Amino acid sequence: MLDMDRLIYVWHGILSNFSEKAKGMAIANIINNHERAGMAKIVMLDKGGTKVSCQSILRIFLTNPIY
C-alpha cells in the first residue's frame, strides 16, 4: 500500500488470494474514511491483470512528490 494523501494505491501480487485482496482494500478504506475524510481516491493495482511492477509504483511516487 502506498498512501499519497489524495491517492491510496493498493498493490496485489500475482499470488494474492481473495482474502488478502479484501484485507488490503479494507485497510485502504479505513485510512480513507478516518484520515482523509473520504476524499482520497483508492487505486487497486493487480499484478495479475495489469502487469504492474514495484518499479511502476515507485515511478508514480517519484513523479508525484508530497510536500
Order of alpha helices (4+ residues) and beta strands (2+ residues): beta-beta-alpha-beta-alpha-alpha
